[in-house]
Amino acid sequence: MTGILPWIAAGLLLVLVAVVLRDGMQLRRLIRWARQPIGTPVPDAGGRWGDAFVALHQRARGAAEQREQLHEALERFRQAAQAMPDGVVILGRQLVIEWANGQAEHLLGIDNGRDVGAPVINIVREPNFVAYLQGQDYATPRLLRSVRMPGQSLQVRAVPFGQGRLMLLVRDVTQFERLETMRRDFVANVSHELKTPLTVVSGFIDTLGDGWSDLSPDEAKHLLTLAGEQASRMRHLIEDLLTLSALETDAPPQEEQVSMAAVLADVREEAVVLSAGRHEIVLVDNGPPGLLGNPRELRSAFGNLASNAVRYTPAGGRIDLLWQRESNGEAVFTVADNGIGIEPQHIGRLTERFYRVDRGRSRETGGTGLGLAIVKHVLERHGGRLHVESKPGEGSRFAARLPARRVAAA
Ligand code: ADP
């Protein structure tokens, strides 16, 4: 019995040594494997070591997948922020730029490559912008007149998030500001236009209130004529305003086959009545007999051009009304006069509402300052455009051009 014990002890020792050696080897393999890139196949090991390798491998793969998903989500967020039409800047503590999208780079002059890590107020130094960010009152957005791009207006809004971070949203509101200015100017213009005739009419009513009997019949007639003229001036203005507003807000015109002979005859007739024999008015109709469009709108546009020619051509002048088809298929209504003409610097602005070269002359002849704005709108609604040529002292040519498809469809 005693003889067997040493053999058992030696056997156990051997087994122990073998286990320690095997574990040491597996541990080394594990360390070597752990140093390899994620995804390297697990070493082949049986038994519990094999289970351990597989468990570790699964864990490492899970972590890598999570990291990949996180990276993709971040990339998607970046792409979304990059695609936004507004500028986005992420600011860290001390207003340091962490990231800006392309639109912010463009609007604020930030360069992602150069400026990340710099305080944004060192890059965009406009005092209004600096005061807004340092004031820390971000409840309302701030309007900036860009110094970098003169004439451009930007709306900037800071949104605090996370710990001490800010998201800066920058929007180009130049167009909106321009429209707002136009709206304000328009209201001011209308009020101004209505004020003068109203003053005359209310003066007349005051005089009436003081008693008819003090006035001679001639004086009374004169006052009545004056008040009547001013009342009709107001009526014209309001009619033109309503026409313009309908043209701007209504759906596209109700279209039909327009008989051009009838439209042209009406336009000529109107011009003849307005001229009251002071001008020679000639109509030449060489154009297409029909047009697809809105007869009321076309008559109003062509009528405005003809009445302008009468009003801005001194007595004895000549006015030509010409309807023809061009070689490119367009149909053109031209009004040519040998009247006072227009200086070149005004030509581009004539279709603006209330734009007049000579305010006094326009008013004297019953103008509202809206005629050419109406013409422009009507032509735009018909896919056409207005072309103006003029020489001061020699005369003007206003051509209303309508696309070939309107003739072909008629
Ligand atoms: P208005 O009611 O003042 O005539 P319009 O919009 O019709 O308004 O025209 C704008 C301005 O364009 C006029 O005030 C006038 O100065 C100028 N204008 C228009 N047509 C002529 C023309 N045939 N000859 C000279 N000036 C013209």
Residues whose N, C-alpha, C, O or C-beta is under 5 A from the ligand:
A	BS01	ADP	N308 A309 Y312 G341 I342 L350 Y355 R356 V357 D358 S362 G367 T368 G369 L370 G371 L372 A373 S396
